[in-house]
Amino acid sequence: MNKSLIKKITSNQLFIPIMALLLLAVINLIVDPGFFKVTLRTNNDGNPVLSGSLITILDYGSELAILAIGMTLVTAASGGQDISVGATIAIAGSAMLRVLCGTNPRPDAIQAPIIVAFLVACLVGMLCGAFNGALVSIFKIQPMIATLILFTAGRPIAAWINFNRLPIVPDPKFKYFGGFIPGIPIPTTVFIMLLCVLVIALVLKFTNLGLYTQAVGINEKSARLNGINPTFVKFLAFVILGLCVAVAALIKVSRIATINYNVIAKDIEMDAILAVALGGNALSGGKFNMWASVLGAYVIQALTTTLYKFHISSDALAAYKAVVVILLVFFSAPKVREYVGDFFKKMKAKKKTAQLVAVGDSAAEVISGENEEVEEDN
Amino acid sequence: MKKVVALIMASVFAFSVVGCSKKEDKKETTKSDETKAESQTPEKKDGLIKVGIINNDPNESGYRTANDADLKAMFTKENGYDASFNYSLKNDEQIQYAKTFIQDEVDYLLLSAADTAGWDSVLQDAKAAGVKVILFDRTIDADPSLYEASIVSDMNKEGQTAVDWLASQNLPEYNVIHIQGVMGSAAQQGRSGALDKKVAAEGNWKIVKQQTAEWNAEKAQQIVQSVIDSGEKFNVIYAENDDMAKGAVAALDAAGISHGVGKDVVVMGFDCNKWALEELLKQNWNYDGQCNPFQASYIDAIIKDLEAGKTPEKTIIMEEKGFDAATIKQEDVDKYGI
């Protein structure tokens, strides 16, 4: 019974990301226990804020976690990845600033309520998602190729939306989304992330989205034969990712109250895909575990924060990250885990046979001993 | 229902395709207009000097936008120029544009090369065709006889000016957070080099953290946050561009650390964006180093010299300022902000 429990734990998809987090925690504990210190400070606006490495991980990991939600669905449904996420963040962020600042890049007050700007950004994000989704689901183009279009064109489009100027949002309230709300010492991004996770949890629980997505990802034909429309499911996955992108764009743009089209959310798509992979989800689609992906996102952020904390030279940072990522991905790959599982099974089997052989030997000894006794009697 | 959804999707797709192609069309028509205009006037248009300008994409950065606007303002008919512009961030495309300009028999080819290598043969063609080449903003690895002059920023000097300014502040000790640009870029090497040398030479200069944020504000914010989290002492932030300085300041603000003139932390940036100079004016930052994008007047002077039969200097290094928050004025912001 004990053994089956261990097996249950190790075969759970959450095992690898949790182990990775624990490993990073242990490394940090050994090198500098200060990593776990959380202090209450007062920021320059006079409001209380929590500060510390753990808070930093929670804060900066949020947008990646939100993106991981959408990316998991896209991966599961289409068996491919969306590489235009970073560029779409630039587009959605640019649209948001265009609404907030109007035609004047340096207005004295915002031109529209933040909620309107956010809704416009959501619409733009979902349109971009719909564009990708249509290419993938209707025109059957491979996801990576389909999303390559926006990956290439996205940042110039973002620049074009604001006439290539860099608007700065004057309203301090806009900074709350990527910072702190006065009086609440926990980063707002954490609440936004929790809200997104809650919404997707409810959707997965009360609708057939999860089931349909997995069915389409595992076998499109049999899904169709069972009355599921694979085209729509794939399309929907991309639109949901578009929505996640808009939320991430809100956080990203809010952090510095402006945008730089060329560097905002650069290479974030790779981190989002990595989060899905770290969660042990097959990148070829099919079954998925949303929470493993979300945890995977925090593993990546914990790694980044840890690497920043250590005094690693700029040139070597990418190399360190690559090594850790290779190891993590290697051990979370289903094939490797299967192999390791088999290996342990074999070990167990060997032990058993060894025991059997040992038992057999002793039995033989007993028999031979008896024989000896008999001989002596003779 | 299905049909409706399909229709909507189709229209969305069509819309986006049209959206894309519209932009393309616009580009092409302007281009063909240009070529048409050029083909109609194969010779010099009564006294106008014909220049072909190849630049990097103005969307690349605020610096490039300012650079492009400056060139466009200078090379007009009123100033005696007949100018055509082409943009690309890719070297091979730029070389193609150069070939086209040579075929169009421009008098001058102005070039800001995307890459340093690969220009020899096309510049030889230009020389054979009697087209004079002037390099601006970036140099190339080619024989100097192939071009008339090159106008460049000296990144090492920019770094040195900034470090000299920092040294002149006479802080009792310098604990510097050094946020670097994309590793290997000319700006990063020049701006890092001066600081590294100073830190190695002086006993009371120490680098608390040296890390690349790849020109990204948010990465800079995280790097500074990591230093704050670790509780290490620092009193200078040396960010190699304005965006990263802004990210760093956001981290300071969140942690309640004061910055600016006469405060706990000295903030330094580069590039002289207008908003950055305004931060200086408000005394939230201490220093901003210029990377001069206004090259048009230099080019104009060279062309005038060449037309008059004079030989200009081969390498011209532009004057670049460093602004101190204690002395900056509103006029500086208006004049030098990009």
Boltz contact constraints between the chains, C-beta under 6 A:
constraints:
  - contact:
      token1: [A, 41]
      token2: [B, 255]
      max_distance: 6.0
  - contact:
      token1: [A, 41]
      token2: [B, 256]
      max_distance: 6.0
  - contact:
      token1: [A, 42]
      token2: [B, 256]
      max_distance: 6.0
  - contact:
      token1: [A, 43]
      token2: [B, 254]
      max_distance: 6.0
  - contact:
      token1: [A, 43]
      token2: [B, 256]
      max_distance: 6.0
  - contact:
      token1: [A, 44]
      token2: [B, 253]
      max_distance: 6.0
  - contact:
      token1: [A, 44]
      token2: [B, 256]
      max_distance: 6.0
  - contact:
      token1: [A, 51]
      token2: [B, 255]
      max_distance: 6.0
  - contact:
      token1: [A, 52]
      token2: [B, 229]
      max_distance: 6.0
  - contact:
      token1: [A, 53]
      token2: [B, 229]
      max_distance: 6.0
  - contact:
      token1: [A, 56]
      token2: [B, 225]
      max_distance: 6.0
  - contact:
      token1: [A, 56]
      token2: [B, 229]
      max_distance: 6.0
  - contact:
      token1: [A, 60]
      token2: [B, 222]
      max_distance: 6.0
  - contact:
      token1: [A, 130]
      token2: [B, 12]
      max_distance: 6.0
  - contact:
      token1: [A, 131]
      token2: [B, 16]
      max_distance: 6.0
  - contact:
      token1: [A, 134]
      token2: [B, 9]
      max_distance: 6.0
  - contact:
      token1: [A, 134]
      token2: [B, 13]
      max_distance: 6.0
  - contact:
      token1: [A, 156]
      token2: [B, 59]
      max_distance: 6.0
  - contact:
      token1: [A, 159]
      token2: [B, 59]
      max_distance: 6.0
  - contact:
      token1: [A, 164]
      token2: [B, 59]
      max_distance: 6.0
  - contact:
      token1: [A, 164]
      token2: [B, 65]
      max_distance: 6.0
  - contact:
      token1: [A, 168]
      token2: [B, 275]
      max_distance: 6.0
  - contact:
      token1: [A, 255]
      token2: [B, 218]
      max_distance: 6.0
  - contact:
      token1: [A, 256]
      token2: [B, 217]
      max_distance: 6.0
  - contact:
      token1: [A, 256]
      token2: [B, 246]
      max_distance: 6.0
  - contact:
      token1: [A, 256]
      token2: [B, 250]
      max_distance: 6.0
  - contact:
      token1: [A, 260]
      token2: [B, 243]
      max_distance: 6.0
  - contact:
      token1: [A, 263]
      token2: [B, 215]
      max_distance: 6.0
  - contact:
      token1: [A, 263]
      token2: [B, 216]
      max_distance: 6.0
  - contact:
      token1: [A, 308]
      token2: [B, 223]
      max_distance: 6.0
  - contact:
      token1: [A, 308]
      token2: [B, 226]
      max_distance: 6.0
  - contact:
      token1: [A, 309]
      token2: [B, 226]
      max_distance: 6.0
  - contact:
      token1: [A, 309]
      token2: [B, 230]
      max_distance: 6.0
  - contact:
      token1: [A, 314]
      token2: [B, 180]
      max_distance: 6.0
  - contact:
      token1: [A, 314]
      token2: [B, 183]
      max_distance: 6.0
  - contact:
      token1: [A, 314]
      token2: [B, 211]
      max_distance: 6.0
  - contact:
      token1: [A, 314]
      token2: [B, 212]
      max_distance: 6.0
  - contact:
      token1: [A, 315]
      token2: [B, 183]
      max_distance: 6.0
